[in-house]
Amino acid sequence: MLNRGLNETGSDKAFGPSNTTIATSATTPPSSAINFADQDLNEHIEYQLGIAGLILQYIQLYYTPTLIVLGCIGNVLSVFVFFSTKLRKHSSSYYLSALAFSDTGFLVAQFITWLNLVDIPIFKKSGFCQMAIYSSQVCSFLSVWLVVLFTVERFIAVRYPLHRPVVCTVARAKTFICILTMIALPAYSPYFVMAAPQVKVETANNETFTTEGCYLVDKYADMAFYYNHIDVFFTLILPFCIIVTLNTLICRTVHQLAHVRRTMTLTTRRRLPNGRHNNSRRSSDGYVSRTFSHRTSANSQSKVTHMLLVVSTVFICLNLPSYILRLWLYVNEVRKMYNFSFHHCNH
């Protein structure tokens, strides 16, 4: 009806100045037409939102448990491979195993939350609520900083290879993992107080209804706000910058080393045919043997470097949407708090 009113308006204006009054009246469609159009638009938006919500519900209902099961199985198999093969001699295997454990802990916490969708509301019970939130925060912190640790270690191994046997050891890896865990466990203990099962009363479309869930306790809202500032910096901004910077430097160094290695290989192949005597041939054979041994070790380190580069890069890429969303929510929260404080000061 609104479109028909607009078409009538265009036809009336075409008649010229003599029909100015008619055109003016036609430009204002009846209020009933506007109300019907708004109602149709609202119904269309609600219908689209209903479809999106239904699709999201099905994704959460089926995709989430599938991801949790496959993730846990993959993490268990990864730990088995790292400790049942010669990879256990590498310090990076301990970082990756610890990463698998922390990821599994995060998946278990998500599973407790998912149980609400199948009418098993243990997430709404005291103890499970706080533990699920606490463990998810601790595991998220450990995961991102474990990636930082093995990225730093790999940077040292590539950039300063002479220091690798001293710095990149299994004992140091165990020590750093223990220190990181001892930092994370008490750092997120306030979530046992700040979160609790609650029943909240909400109003929407002039209707009042209650929702039960695991929410932030209102009296700790200010504490949680400032706590979130610190958490965003230490689990989002700082590790992201470190990983991206070190990965860039590692890729640059690996490219330079590969160029140098190709140059040395070509030079060695040109020199070997010149040895005609037995002594020179023996010395050449010894040189080839040492070169082959060194090349084998270099290839092993190169494979580890490429594997860790892939792990850290995939970690960043898969977490980037979550990082962007979290940073966007954080900026909006800070902006709202600033606007509220500014408005309050003016009044």
Order of alpha helices (4+ residues) and beta strands (2+ residues): alpha-alpha-alpha-alpha-alpha-alpha-alpha-alpha-alpha-beta-beta-alpha-alpha-alpha
